[in-house]
């Protein structure tokens, strides 16, 4: 369910002050992942905390209306598999290598 239009976008006061007063070239470090991106933020860069470190987010026009946290992933993907997946990957690489050698001849 989306936020009511009469309420406006959610941007914390401390973040709004930094946007209005601060230098446009300076990055703004924030923990406010839930704050919505507004047109005043376009062209600025933010460092958004993902729970462990800060991720650099450069705001452009397509991001307006989204949340800052959407562009700072909190989970890292470690691929699935193990011994069997490794063998399949090696088989695919061997086939590609064979194709490349035949193409050269």
C-alpha positions in Angstrom: 0.0 0.0 0.0 1.5 3.4 -1.0 1.8 6.5 1.1 -1.1 9.0 1.0 -0.4 11.9 -1.4 -1.5 14.5 1.1 1.3 13.3 3.5 4.0 13.7 1.0 7.2 11.7 0.7 9.1 10.5 3.8 12.4 12.3 4.2 13.8 12.7 7.7 14.4 16.3 8.8 18.1 15.8 9.5 18.6 14.5 5.9 16.5 17.3 4.4 18.7 19.9 6.2 21.9 18.3 4.8 20.4 18.4 1.3 19.4 22.0 1.5 22.4 23.5 3.2 25.3 21.2 2.2 27.6 21.4 -0.8 26.2 19.5 -3.8 29.6 17.8 -4.5 30.0 16.5 -1.0 28.6 13.0 -0.2 26.0 12.6 2.5 26.3 9.7 4.8 23.0 8.3 6.1 21.4 5.4 7.9 17.9 6.5 6.7 17.3 3.7 4.2 13.5 4.2 4.3 13.7 7.8 3.1 12.2 8.5 -0.3 14.2 10.0 -3.1 12.9 13.5 -4.0 13.8 15.7 -7.0 16.0 17.9 -4.7 18.3 14.8 -4.3 19.0 14.4 -8.1 22.7 14.8 -8.9 23.8 14.3 -5.3 25.7 11.3 -3.9 24.8 9.4 -0.8 26.5 6.8 1.3 23.7 4.5 2.5 24.4 2.1 5.3 23.5 -1.6 4.5 24.0 -2.9 8.0 27.8 -3.5 7.7 29.2 -0.8 5.5 28.2 2.3 3.5 27.3 1.8 -0.2 27.8 4.8 -2.6 24.6 5.8 -4.3 24.6 8.4 -7.1 21.0 9.7 -7.5 19.6 10.3 -11.0 16.2 11.2 -12.3 15.0 7.6 -12.7 15.4 7.0 -9.0 12.9 9.6 -7.9 10.1 8.0 -5.9 12.1 5.0 -4.8 13.7 4.5 -1.4 17.5 4.9 -0.7 17.6 1.4 0.7 16.6 -0.1 -2.6 20.0 0.8 -4.0 22.1 -0.5 -1.1 21.8 -4.3 -1.0 22.0 -5.9 2.5 22.7 -9.5 1.5 25.6 -11.0 -0.5 25.0 -13.9 -2.7 27.4 -16.9 -2.4 26.6 -19.2 -5.2 24.9 -22.5 -4.7 26.3 -25.9 -5.3 29.5 -27.6 -4.3 31.3 -30.5 -5.8 28.7 -31.3 -8.4 28.2 -27.7 -9.5 32.0 -27.3 -9.9 32.2 -30.4 -12.1 29.4 -29.1 -14.3 31.1 -25.7 -14.6 34.4 -27.4 -15.6 32.6 -29.5 -18.3 31.1 -26.3 -19.8 34.5 -24.6 -19.9 36.0 -27.7 -21.5 33.4 -27.6 -24.3 33.9 -23.9 -24.9 37.7 -24.5 -25.1 37.2 -27.3 -27.6 35.0 -25.1 -29.8 37.5 -22.3 -29.7 40.3 -24.6 -30.8 38.2 -26.0 -33.7 37.4 -22.5 -34.8 41.1 -21.6 -34.9 42.0 -24.6 -37.1 
